[in-house]
Amino acid sequence: MAEPNFNDWNRQIIEEFRTNDGKVGGAFEGVPLLLLTTTGAKSGQQRINPLTYLLDDGCLFIFASKGGAPTNPAWYYNLIAHPQVIVEIGTERFAATAKPVEGEKRDQIYAKEVQHHPGVAEYEKKASRKIPVVELVRAMAHNEA
């Protein structure tokens, strides 16, 4: 029965995000937050998830931590199946391509996220899995080419 509560919780955060130009209170107050719209791997339906992110050297990264759960979050499988996503940060909305980050680069980016949010280090210990790191690469507008 926890699933509907989680969906309600996400819905409240999404509404607050959109009402307040990307700012939310509560547990996420002051935390960099984005909305990620993915296409369901099985359903093909649009799914929106509020996620923390790291902006590093002009690159945007998200982390499939699922709070340290033993499995990856559903949104991660969605973007693996359909890497074209929509990102909302503040009042900006743009198309992007999700690209998993592997190897040494993944470890470096994850270490930077731990520096910014030390609690993230516990997630990987608790999860007993390597938490995936995904780069969101902004799609170029036609006039930027």
mmCIF file of the C-alpha atoms, coordinates in Angstrom:
data_MODEL
# 
_entry.id   MODEL 
# 
loop_
_atom_site.group_PDB 
_atom_site.id 
_atom_site.type_symbol 
_atom_site.label_atom_id 
_atom_site.label_alt_id 
_atom_site.label_comp_id 
_atom_site.label_asym_id 
_atom_site.label_entity_id 
_atom_site.label_seq_id 
_atom_site.pdbx_PDB_ins_code 
_atom_site.Cartn_x 
_atom_site.Cartn_y 
_atom_site.Cartn_z 
_atom_site.occupancy 
_atom_site.B_iso_or_equiv 
_atom_site.pdbx_formal_charge 
_atom_site.auth_seq_id 
_atom_site.auth_comp_id 
_atom_site.auth_asym_id 
_atom_site.auth_atom_id 
_atom_site.pdbx_PDB_model_num 
ATOM 1   C CA . MET A 1 1   ? 0.000  0.000  0.000   1.00 0.00 ? 1   MET A CA 1 
ATOM 2   C CA . ALA A 1 2   ? 3.009  2.345  0.202   1.00 0.00 ? 2   ALA A CA 1 
ATOM 3   C CA . GLU A 1 3   ? 2.958  2.944  -3.558  1.00 0.00 ? 3   GLU A CA 1 
ATOM 4   C CA . PRO A 1 4   ? -0.095 5.291  -3.664  1.00 0.00 ? 4   PRO A CA 1 
ATOM 5   C CA . ASN A 1 5   ? 1.377  7.333  -0.796  1.00 0.00 ? 5   ASN A CA 1 
ATOM 6   C CA . PHE A 1 6   ? 4.636  7.667  -2.703  1.00 0.00 ? 6   PHE A CA 1 
ATOM 7   C CA . ASN A 1 7   ? 2.718  8.779  -5.800  1.00 0.00 ? 7   ASN A CA 1 
ATOM 8   C CA . ASP A 1 8   ? 0.775  11.348 -3.750  1.00 0.00 ? 8   ASP A CA 1 
ATOM 9   C CA . TRP A 1 9   ? 4.028  12.579 -2.209  1.00 0.00 ? 9   TRP A CA 1 
ATOM 10  C CA . ASN A 1 10  ? 5.606  12.960 -5.672  1.00 0.00 ? 10  ASN A CA 1 
ATOM 11  C CA . ARG A 1 11  ? 2.479  14.708 -6.969  1.00 0.00 ? 11  ARG A CA 1 
ATOM 12  C CA . GLN A 1 12  ? 2.612  17.230 -4.110  1.00 0.00 ? 12  GLN A CA 1 
ATOM 13  C CA . ILE A 1 13  ? 6.292  17.961 -4.777  1.00 0.00 ? 13  ILE A CA 1 
ATOM 14  C CA . ILE A 1 14  ? 5.630  18.352 -8.529  1.00 0.00 ? 14  ILE A CA 1 
ATOM 15  C CA . GLU A 1 15  ? 2.762  20.778 -7.880  1.00 0.00 ? 15  GLU A CA 1 
ATOM 16  C CA . GLU A 1 16  ? 4.836  22.793 -5.387  1.00 0.00 ? 16  GLU A CA 1 
ATOM 17  C CA . PHE A 1 17  ? 7.793  22.844 -7.822  1.00 0.00 ? 17  PHE A CA 1 
ATOM 18  C CA . ARG A 1 18  ? 5.662  24.163 -10.678 1.00 0.00 ? 18  ARG A CA 1 
ATOM 19  C CA . THR A 1 19  ? 3.794  26.667 -8.483  1.00 0.00 ? 19  THR A CA 1 
ATOM 20  C CA . ASN A 1 20  ? 6.987  28.135 -6.966  1.00 0.00 ? 20  ASN A CA 1 
ATOM 21  C CA . ASP A 1 21  ? 9.328  28.310 -10.000 1.00 0.00 ? 21  ASP A CA 1 
ATOM 22  C CA . GLY A 1 22  ? 11.221 25.171 -9.052  1.00 0.00 ? 22  GLY A CA 1 
ATOM 23  C CA . LYS A 1 23  ? 11.486 25.789 -5.319  1.00 0.00 ? 23  LYS A CA 1 
ATOM 24  C CA . VAL A 1 24  ? 10.059 23.395 -2.742  1.00 0.00 ? 24  VAL A CA 1 
ATOM 25  C CA . GLY A 1 25  ? 10.078 23.271 1.039   1.00 0.00 ? 25  GLY A CA 1 
ATOM 26  C CA . GLY A 1 26  ? 10.153 20.466 3.550   1.00 0.00 ? 26  GLY A CA 1 
ATOM 27  C CA . ALA A 1 27  ? 12.846 17.833 3.120   1.00 0.00 ? 27  ALA A CA 1 
ATOM 28  C CA . PHE A 1 28  ? 13.936 19.345 -0.214  1.00 0.00 ? 28  PHE A CA 1 
ATOM 29  C CA . GLU A 1 29  ? 14.221 22.986 0.890   1.00 0.00 ? 29  GLU A CA 1 
ATOM 30  C CA . GLY A 1 30  ? 17.462 24.424 -0.526  1.00 0.00 ? 30  GLY A CA 1 
ATOM 31  C CA . VAL A 1 31  ? 18.266 21.185 -2.375  1.00 0.00 ? 31  VAL A CA 1 
ATOM 32  C CA . PRO A 1 32  ? 18.768 21.392 -6.163  1.00 0.00 ? 32  PRO A CA 1 
ATOM 33  C CA . LEU A 1 33  ? 15.689 19.682 -7.555  1.00 0.00 ? 33  LEU A CA 1 
ATOM 34  C CA . LEU A 1 34  ? 14.520 18.962 -11.091 1.00 0.00 ? 34  LEU A CA 1 
ATOM 35  C CA . LEU A 1 35  ? 11.537 17.245 -12.621 1.00 0.00 ? 35  LEU A CA 1 
ATOM 36  C CA . LEU A 1 36  ? 12.388 14.404 -14.987 1.00 0.00 ? 36  LEU A CA 1 
ATOM 37  C CA . THR A 1 37  ? 9.745  13.210 -17.440 1.00 0.00 ? 37  THR A CA 1 
ATOM 38  C CA . THR A 1 38  ? 10.445 9.741  -18.791 1.00 0.00 ? 38  THR A CA 1 
ATOM 39  C CA . THR A 1 39  ? 8.483  7.374  -21.013 1.00 0.00 ? 39  THR A CA 1 
ATOM 40  C CA . GLY A 1 40  ? 7.464  4.158  -19.277 1.00 0.00 ? 40  GLY A CA 1 
ATOM 41  C CA . ALA A 1 41  ? 9.574  1.204  -20.414 1.00 0.00 ? 41  ALA A CA 1 
ATOM 42  C CA . LYS A 1 42  ? 6.537  -1.119 -20.469 1.00 0.00 ? 42  LYS A CA 1 
ATOM 43  C CA . SER A 1 43  ? 3.528  1.216  -20.427 1.00 0.00 ? 43  SER A CA 1 
ATOM 44  C CA . GLY A 1 44  ? 4.781  3.891  -22.833 1.00 0.00 ? 44  GLY A CA 1 
ATOM 45  C CA . GLN A 1 45  ? 3.115  6.450  -20.536 1.00 0.00 ? 45  GLN A CA 1 
ATOM 46  C CA . GLN A 1 46  ? 4.760  9.686  -19.434 1.00 0.00 ? 46  GLN A CA 1 
ATOM 47  C CA . ARG A 1 47  ? 6.104  9.562  -15.872 1.00 0.00 ? 47  ARG A CA 1 
ATOM 48  C CA . ILE A 1 48  ? 7.329  12.561 -13.865 1.00 0.00 ? 48  ILE A CA 1 
ATOM 49  C CA . ASN A 1 49  ? 9.770  12.227 -10.979 1.00 0.00 ? 49  ASN A CA 1 
ATOM 50  C CA . PRO A 1 50  ? 11.260 14.950 -8.775  1.00 0.00 ? 50  PRO A CA 1 
ATOM 51  C CA . LEU A 1 51  ? 14.992 14.256 -8.391  1.00 0.00 ? 51  LEU A CA 1 
ATOM 52  C CA . THR A 1 52  ? 17.999 15.937 -6.860  1.00 0.00 ? 52  THR A CA 1 
ATOM 53  C CA . TYR A 1 53  ? 20.746 16.769 -9.314  1.00 0.00 ? 53  TYR A CA 1 
ATOM 54  C CA . LEU A 1 54  ? 24.361 17.848 -9.544  1.00 0.00 ? 54  LEU A CA 1 
ATOM 55  C CA . LEU A 1 55  ? 25.543 20.501 -11.968 1.00 0.00 ? 55  LEU A CA 1 
ATOM 56  C CA . ASP A 1 56  ? 29.251 19.929 -12.560 1.00 0.00 ? 56  ASP A CA 1 
ATOM 57  C CA . ASP A 1 57  ? 31.292 21.896 -15.077 1.00 0.00 ? 57  ASP A CA 1 
ATOM 58  C CA . GLY A 1 58  ? 28.171 22.672 -17.120 1.00 0.00 ? 58  GLY A CA 1 
ATOM 59  C CA . CYS A 1 59  ? 27.027 19.027 -17.114 1.00 0.00 ? 59  CYS A CA 1 
ATOM 60  C CA . LEU A 1 60  ? 23.838 17.853 -15.425 1.00 0.00 ? 60  LEU A CA 1 
ATOM 61  C CA . PHE A 1 61  ? 23.804 14.577 -13.460 1.00 0.00 ? 61  PHE A CA 1 
ATOM 62  C CA . ILE A 1 62  ? 21.138 12.596 -11.615 1.00 0.00 ? 62  ILE A CA 1 
ATOM 63  C CA . PHE A 1 63  ? 21.524 9.581  -9.336  1.00 0.00 ? 63  PHE A CA 1 
ATOM 64  C CA . ALA A 1 64  ? 19.392 6.420  -9.252  1.00 0.00 ? 64  ALA A CA 1 
ATOM 65  C CA . SER A 1 65  ? 19.681 6.049  -5.468  1.00 0.00 ? 65  SER A CA 1 
ATOM 66  C CA . LYS A 1 66  ? 16.035 5.251  -4.595  1.00 0.00 ? 66  LYS A CA 1 
ATOM 67  C CA . GLY A 1 67  ? 16.938 6.194  -1.020  1.00 0.00 ? 67  GLY A CA 1 
ATOM 68  C CA . GLY A 1 68  ? 19.319 3.244  -0.757  1.00 0.00 ? 68  GLY A CA 1 
ATOM 69  C CA . ALA A 1 69  ? 16.785 0.603  -1.816  1.00 0.00 ? 69  ALA A CA 1 
ATOM 70  C CA . PRO A 1 70  ? 18.240 -2.700 -3.116  1.00 0.00 ? 70  PRO A CA 1 
ATOM 71  C CA . THR A 1 71  ? 16.847 -2.084 -6.621  1.00 0.00 ? 71  THR A CA 1 
ATOM 72  C CA . ASN A 1 72  ? 17.129 0.789  -9.081  1.00 0.00 ? 72  ASN A CA 1 
ATOM 73  C CA . PRO A 1 73  ? 14.144 3.151  -9.320  1.00 0.00 ? 73  PRO A CA 1 
ATOM 74  C CA . ALA A 1 74  ? 11.588 2.576  -12.088 1.00 0.00 ? 74  ALA A CA 1 
ATOM 75  C CA . TRP A 1 75  ? 12.524 5.890  -13.762 1.00 0.00 ? 75  TRP A CA 1 
ATOM 76  C CA . TYR A 1 76  ? 16.047 4.529  -14.348 1.00 0.00 ? 76  TYR A CA 1 
ATOM 77  C CA . TYR A 1 77  ? 14.707 1.568  -16.349 1.00 0.00 ? 77  TYR A CA 1 
ATOM 78  C CA . ASN A 1 78  ? 12.411 3.943  -18.232 1.00 0.00 ? 78  ASN A CA 1 
ATOM 79  C CA . LEU A 1 79  ? 15.274 6.151  -19.406 1.00 0.00 ? 79  LEU A CA 1 
ATOM 80  C CA . ILE A 1 80  ? 17.400 3.142  -20.344 1.00 0.00 ? 80  ILE A CA 1 
ATOM 81  C CA . ALA A 1 81  ? 14.522 1.965  -22.577 1.00 0.00 ? 81  ALA A CA 1 
ATOM 82  C CA . HIS A 1 82  ? 13.679 5.510  -23.793 1.00 0.00 ? 82  HIS A CA 1 
ATOM 83  C CA . PRO A 1 83  ? 16.645 7.889  -23.293 1.00 0.00 ? 83  PRO A CA 1 
ATOM 84  C CA . GLN A 1 84  ? 14.784 10.936 -24.653 1.00 0.00 ? 84  GLN A CA 1 
ATOM 85  C CA . VAL A 1 85  ? 13.530 12.825 -21.591 1.00 0.00 ? 85  VAL A CA 1 
ATOM 86  C CA . ILE A 1 86  ? 12.129 16.219 -20.576 1.00 0.00 ? 86  ILE A CA 1 
ATOM 87  C CA . VAL A 1 87  ? 13.889 18.143 -17.806 1.00 0.00 ? 87  VAL A CA 1 
ATOM 88  C CA . GLU A 1 88  ? 12.410 20.990 -15.753 1.00 0.00 ? 88  GLU A CA 1 
ATOM 89  C CA . ILE A 1 89  ? 14.739 23.137 -13.637 1.00 0.00 ? 89  ILE A CA 1 
ATOM 90  C CA . GLY A 1 90  ? 13.301 26.284 -12.095 1.00 0.00 ? 90  GLY A CA 1 
ATOM 91  C CA . THR A 1 91  ? 11.079 27.781 -14.798 1.00 0.00 ? 91  THR A CA 1 
ATOM 92  C CA . GLU A 1 92  ? 13.062 26.208 -17.649 1.00 0.00 ? 92  GLU A CA 1 
ATOM 93  C CA . ARG A 1 93  ? 11.878 23.110 -19.533 1.00 0.00 ? 93  ARG A CA 1 
ATOM 94  C CA . PHE A 1 94  ? 14.000 21.352 -22.158 1.00 0.00 ? 94  PHE A CA 1 
ATOM 95  C CA . ALA A 1 95  ? 14.474 18.080 -24.006 1.00 0.00 ? 95  ALA A CA 1 
ATOM 96  C CA . ALA A 1 96  ? 17.523 15.997 -23.137 1.00 0.00 ? 96  ALA A CA 1 
ATOM 97  C CA . THR A 1 97  ? 19.093 12.611 -23.745 1.00 0.00 ? 97  THR A CA 1 
ATOM 98  C CA . ALA A 1 98  ? 19.874 10.442 -20.718 1.00 0.00 ? 98  ALA A CA 1 
ATOM 99  C CA . LYS A 1 99  ? 23.309 8.812  -20.851 1.00 0.00 ? 99  LYS A CA 1 
ATOM 100 C CA . PRO A 1 100 ? 24.486 6.454  -18.090 1.00 0.00 ? 100 PRO A CA 1 
ATOM 101 C CA . VAL A 1 101 ? 27.963 7.340  -16.808 1.00 0.00 ? 101 VAL A CA 1 
ATOM 102 C CA . GLU A 1 102 ? 30.312 4.407  -16.264 1.00 0.00 ? 102 GLU A CA 1 
ATOM 103 C CA . GLY A 1 103 ? 33.707 3.610  -14.779 1.00 0.00 ? 103 GLY A CA 1 
ATOM 104 C CA . GLU A 1 104 ? 36.053 6.204  -13.344 1.00 0.00 ? 104 GLU A CA 1 
ATOM 105 C CA . LYS A 1 105 ? 33.952 9.168  -14.483 1.00 0.00 ? 105 LYS A CA 1 
ATOM 106 C CA . ARG A 1 106 ? 30.928 7.697  -12.669 1.00 0.00 ? 106 ARG A CA 1 
ATOM 107 C CA . ASP A 1 107 ? 32.965 7.292  -9.481  1.00 0.00 ? 107 ASP A CA 1 
ATOM 108 C CA . GLN A 1 108 ? 34.274 10.881 -9.689  1.00 0.00 ? 108 GLN A CA 1 
ATOM 109 C CA . ILE A 1 109 ? 30.790 12.355 -10.204 1.00 0.00 ? 109 ILE A CA 1 
ATOM 110 C CA . TYR A 1 110 ? 29.313 10.242 -7.397  1.00 0.00 ? 110 TYR A CA 1 
ATOM 111 C CA . ALA A 1 111 ? 32.109 11.394 -5.061  1.00 0.00 ? 111 ALA A CA 1 
ATOM 112 C CA . LYS A 1 112 ? 31.245 15.028 -5.892  1.00 0.00 ? 112 LYS A CA 1 
ATOM 113 C CA . GLU A 1 113 ? 27.580 14.357 -5.115  1.00 0.00 ? 113 GLU A CA 1 
ATOM 114 C CA . VAL A 1 114 ? 28.609 12.869 -1.748  1.00 0.00 ? 114 VAL A CA 1 
ATOM 115 C CA . GLN A 1 115 ? 30.589 16.061 -1.011  1.00 0.00 ? 115 GLN A CA 1 
ATOM 116 C CA . HIS A 1 116 ? 27.472 18.166 -1.667  1.00 0.00 ? 116 HIS A CA 1 
ATOM 117 C CA . HIS A 1 117 ? 25.043 15.761 0.037   1.00 0.00 ? 117 HIS A CA 1 
ATOM 118 C CA . PRO A 1 118 ? 26.921 13.525 2.542   1.00 0.00 ? 118 PRO A CA 1 
ATOM 119 C CA . GLY A 1 119 ? 23.797 11.426 3.220   1.00 0.00 ? 119 GLY A CA 1 
ATOM 120 C CA . VAL A 1 120 ? 24.101 9.993  -0.291  1.00 0.00 ? 120 VAL A CA 1 
ATOM 121 C CA . ALA A 1 121 ? 27.145 7.968  0.821   1.00 0.00 ? 121 ALA A CA 1 
ATOM 122 C CA . GLU A 1 122 ? 24.848 5.955  3.113   1.00 0.00 ? 122 GLU A CA 1 
ATOM 123 C CA . TYR A 1 123 ? 22.541 5.094  0.212   1.00 0.00 ? 123 TYR A CA 1 
ATOM 124 C CA . GLU A 1 124 ? 25.194 3.102  -1.618  1.00 0.00 ? 124 GLU A CA 1 
ATOM 125 C CA . LYS A 1 125 ? 26.240 1.261  1.575   1.00 0.00 ? 125 LYS A CA 1 
ATOM 126 C CA . LYS A 1 126 ? 22.611 0.474  2.414   1.00 0.00 ? 126 LYS A CA 1 
ATOM 127 C CA . ALA A 1 127 ? 21.719 -0.536 -1.147  1.00 0.00 ? 127 ALA A CA 1 
ATOM 128 C CA . SER A 1 128 ? 24.661 -2.921 -1.573  1.00 0.00 ? 128 SER A CA 1 
ATOM 129 C CA . ARG A 1 129 ? 24.655 -1.974 -5.264  1.00 0.00 ? 129 ARG A CA 1 
ATOM 130 C CA . LYS A 1 130 ? 26.526 0.617  -7.289  1.00 0.00 ? 130 LYS A CA 1 
ATOM 131 C CA . ILE A 1 131 ? 24.126 3.524  -7.648  1.00 0.00 ? 131 ILE A CA 1 
ATOM 132 C CA . PRO A 1 132 ? 23.816 4.497  -11.318 1.00 0.00 ? 132 PRO A CA 1 
ATOM 133 C CA . VAL A 1 133 ? 24.830 7.998  -12.366 1.00 0.00 ? 133 VAL A CA 1 
ATOM 134 C CA . VAL A 1 134 ? 23.113 9.460  -15.431 1.00 0.00 ? 134 VAL A CA 1 
ATOM 135 C CA . GLU A 1 135 ? 24.080 12.544 -17.410 1.00 0.00 ? 135 GLU A CA 1 
ATOM 136 C CA . LEU A 1 136 ? 21.239 14.552 -18.926 1.00 0.00 ? 136 LEU A CA 1 
ATOM 137 C CA . VAL A 1 137 ? 22.541 16.047 -22.160 1.00 0.00 ? 137 VAL A CA 1 
ATOM 138 C CA . ARG A 1 138 ? 20.456 18.976 -23.347 1.00 0.00 ? 138 ARG A CA 1 
ATOM 139 C CA . ALA A 1 139 ? 19.115 18.576 -26.884 1.00 0.00 ? 139 ALA A CA 1 
ATOM 140 C CA . MET A 1 140 ? 20.344 21.361 -29.132 1.00 0.00 ? 140 MET A CA 1 
ATOM 141 C CA . ALA A 1 141 ? 17.664 23.656 -30.447 1.00 0.00 ? 141 ALA A CA 1 
ATOM 142 C CA . HIS A 1 142 ? 17.562 23.960 -34.224 1.00 0.00 ? 142 HIS A CA 1 
ATOM 143 C CA . ASN A 1 143 ? 18.916 27.507 -34.088 1.00 0.00 ? 143 ASN A CA 1 
ATOM 144 C CA . GLU A 1 144 ? 21.906 26.402 -31.940 1.00 0.00 ? 144 GLU A CA 1 
ATOM 145 C CA . ALA A 1 145 ? 23.283 24.033 -34.571 1.00 0.00 ? 145 ALA A CA 1 
# 
